[in-house]
Amino acid sequence: MPARAPAVVALLAGLLSLAAPAAAERVSGPARVVDGDTLEVSGRKVRLLGIDAPERDQPCEDATGRPYACGAAAHEALAALTEGRRVTCEGPGEDPWGRLVARCAAEGRDLGAALVRAGVALAYERFDDAYLPQQAAAKAEGAGLWAGRFEPPWEHRAAERQAERAAALARAPADPDCRIKGNVSRNGRLYHLPEWRSWTATRIDEAKGERWFCSEAEARAAGWSPAFGN
């Protein structure tokens, strides 16, 4: 059999690595509730796969139109499901914030399914559709969120990000070509482009030596490096 060209061998190896399923990570132990869809199990942060719960500061309305803290309700429901019980989570990998994304159970009870069925969290169909039957049942009964009015958590977060970006743009220089942020951090002098996710959250304090740049070339010439991971 003729020898394969190095480039072909490398391509086949890459395809095989993509086809191989990732090894699942498993954690088990007592759980601490972080928010309505996040736990800490044996020191490992875990984001429940397939659900999205309202944010802590997110307002919703009950059946009478009265506002209530639906994020706090989700937190309390998850705490009730896990308190005093051993929680086991298993999932294929991490999200961008380093949390294990996994299905979790407390003494055999699927936590994601229970939260969606109670109407305190939504099925996160964008990433996983396993809990759509539980959501359909909760909606039909008017359970939890479905009894009143609410904004899906992902839409709430998107609106907050838009507001934050608008506020950040209002603080930026008037010249739209000079909005590259030069930030001084523990990782050194890093610059952030306006289209990067990190740009909105980065604040410029000129008293600390931070500054604005009009081009990447200008930032690099001044000793700043790009903030990677955007």
C-alpha positions in Angstrom: 0.0 0.0 0.0 1.5 3.4 -1.0 2.4 5.7 1.9 -0.2 8.5 2.5 0.9 12.1 2.0 1.5 13.9 5.3 -1.2 16.4 4.6 -3.8 13.6 4.0 -2.7 11.8 7.2 -3.1 15.1 9.2 -6.6 15.7 7.6 -7.8 12.2 8.4 -6.5 12.5 12.0 -8.4 15.7 12.4 -11.6 14.3 11.1 -11.3 11.2 13.4 -10.8 13.5 16.4 -13.9 15.5 15.5 -16.0 12.3 15.1 -14.9 10.9 18.5 -17.4 11.7 21.3 -16.0 13.8 24.1 -15.5 12.0 27.4 -18.2 13.0 29.8 -17.3 14.6 33.1 -19.1 13.4 36.2 -19.4 15.1 39.6 -21.3 14.0 42.7 -21.9 15.3 46.2 -23.8 17.9 48.2 -24.9 20.9 46.1 -24.9 24.7 46.7 -27.4 26.6 44.6 -25.8 29.6 42.7 -28.9 30.6 40.8 -32.0 29.1 39.2 -30.0 27.0 36.7 -26.5 26.8 38.2 -25.1 24.7 41.0 -21.8 24.1 42.7 -21.2 20.3 43.3 -18.1 19.2 45.1 -16.5 22.6 44.3 -17.4 22.3 40.6 -19.7 24.9 39.0 -22.4 23.2 36.9 -24.8 24.8 34.5 -27.9 22.7 34.0 -28.2 21.5 30.5 -31.4 22.1 28.5 -32.9 24.8 30.8 -32.8 28.6 31.2 -34.1 30.2 34.4 -34.9 33.9 34.9 -32.1 36.1 36.1 -31.8 37.2 39.7 -32.9 40.7 38.9 -35.5 39.8 36.4 -39.1 40.9 37.1 -42.2 38.9 36.0 -45.9 39.3 36.6 -48.2 36.7 38.3 -51.7 35.9 37.3 -53.1 39.1 38.9 -50.5 41.3 37.2 -48.5 41.9 40.3 -44.7 41.9 39.8 -42.6 39.2 41.6 -38.9 38.1 41.5 -39.1 35.1 39.2 -35.3 34.6 39.4 -35.6 34.3 43.1 -38.4 31.8 42.7 -36.3 29.6 40.5 -33.4 29.8 43.0 -35.7 28.7 45.8 -37.2 25.8 43.8 -33.8 24.4 42.9 -32.7 24.8 46.6 -35.8 22.8 47.7 -35.0 20.0 45.2 -31.4 19.7 46.3 -31.3 20.5 50.0 -29.9 17.6 52.0 -29.6 15.4 48.9 -26.7 14.0 47.0 -26.6 15.5 43.5 -25.0 13.8 40.5 -24.2 15.6 37.3 -22.8 14.4 34.1 -22.1 16.3 30.9 -19.8 16.6 27.9 -18.0 19.9 28.4 -17.8 23.4 29.6 -19.4 26.7 28.7 -17.4 29.9 28.0 -17.4 30.7 31.7 -15.7 27.4 32.7 -18.9 25.7 34.1 -19.6 22.1 33.4 -22.8 21.9 31.3 -24.6 18.8 32.5 -27.8 17.0 33.4 -28.1 16.7 37.1 -30.2 14.5 39.4 -30.9 14.6 43.1 -31.5 11.0 44.3 -32.6 10.0 40.8 -34.8 13.0 40.1 -33.8 15.0 37.0 -33.5 18.6 38.2 -33.9 20.3 34.8 -37.1 18.3 34.1 -38.5 19.2 37.6 -37.8 22.9 37.2 -39.3 23.1 33.7 -42.4 21.1 34.8 -42.9 23.4 37.8 -42.9 26.4 35.4 -40.0 28.2 37.2 -37.5 27.6 34.2 -37.9 27.3 30.5 -36.6 24.6 28.1 -33.5 26.0 26.4 -34.5 24.8 23.0 -31.7 26.6 21.3 -29.2 24.1 22.8 -31.3 21.1 23.8 -35.0 20.1 23.4 -35.2 17.3 26.0 -37.6 19.2 28.2 -40.1 20.4 25.7 -42.7 17.9 26.9 -42.4 19.2 30.5 -42.7 22.8 29.2 -45.8 22.0 27.2 -47.4 20.5 30.3 -46.5 23.4 32.5 -47.8 25.9 29.9 -51.1 24.0 29.6 -51.6 24.1 33.4 -50.5 27.7 33.8 -47.8 26.6 36.2 -45.2 29.1 37.5 -44.1 31.6 34.9 -47.0 30.5 32.6 -49.6 31.8 35.0 -48.7 35.4 34.2 -46.4 37.4 32.0 -42.6 37.1 31.6 -39.8 37.7 29.2 -37.7 34.6 28.3 -34.3 34.9 30.1 -32.3 34.9 26.9 -34.3 37.9 25.7 -33.9 39.7 29.0 -30.1 39.2 28.9 -30.0 40.4 25.3 -31.9 43.6 26.2 -29.5 44.2 29.1 -26.5 43.8 26.9 -27.9 46.3 24.4 -28.5 48.8 27.1 -25.0 48.3 28.5 -23.5 48.8 25.0 -25.6 51.9 24.4 -24.3 53.3 27.7 -20.7 52.4 26.8 -21.0 54.1 23.4 -22.4 57.2 25.1 -19.2 57.4 27.2 -16.9 56.8 24.2 -15.1 59.5 22.2 -17.3 61.3 19.7 -15.1 60.2 16.8 -16.4 56.7 15.9 -12.9 55.8 14.5 -11.2 56.3 17.9 -13.1 53.9 20.1 -10.6 51.1 20.7 -10.2 50.7 24.5 -6.7 50.4 26.0 -7.1 48.8 29.3 -4.5 48.1 32.0 -5.2 44.8 33.8 -3.3 42.1 35.7 -2.7 40.5 32.3 -0.9 43.7 31.1 -1.9 46.4 28.7 -4.6 45.0 26.5 -6.7 46.7 23.8 -10.4 45.9 23.0 -12.1 46.5 19.7 -15.7 47.8 19.7 -17.0 44.6 18.0 -15.5 42.3 20.7 -17.7 41.1 23.6 -15.2 42.4 26.1 -15.5 46.0 24.9 -18.8 46.8 26.5 -17.7 45.6 30.0 -14.3 47.3 29.8 -14.1 50.7 31.5 -11.4 53.3 30.7 -9.8 55.1 33.6 -7.3 57.6 32.3 -6.0 58.2 35.8 -4.6 54.7 35.7 -2.9 55.2 32.3 -5.7 53.7 30.3 -6.7 55.4 27.0 -8.5 55.3 23.7 -6.9 54.4 20.4 -7.9 55.2 16.8 -6.4 52.1 15.2 -4.8 48.7 16.2 -1.5 49.9 14.8 -1.6 52.9 17.1 -2.4 50.6 20.1 0.4 48.2 19.2 2.9 51.0 18.7 2.1 52.3 22.2 2.8 48.9 23.7 -0.8 47.4 24.0 -1.6 43.9 22.9 -4.9 42.5 21.7 -7.2 41.0 24.4 -7.7 37.5 22.9 -10.7 35.3 23.6 -13.3 37.6 22.1 
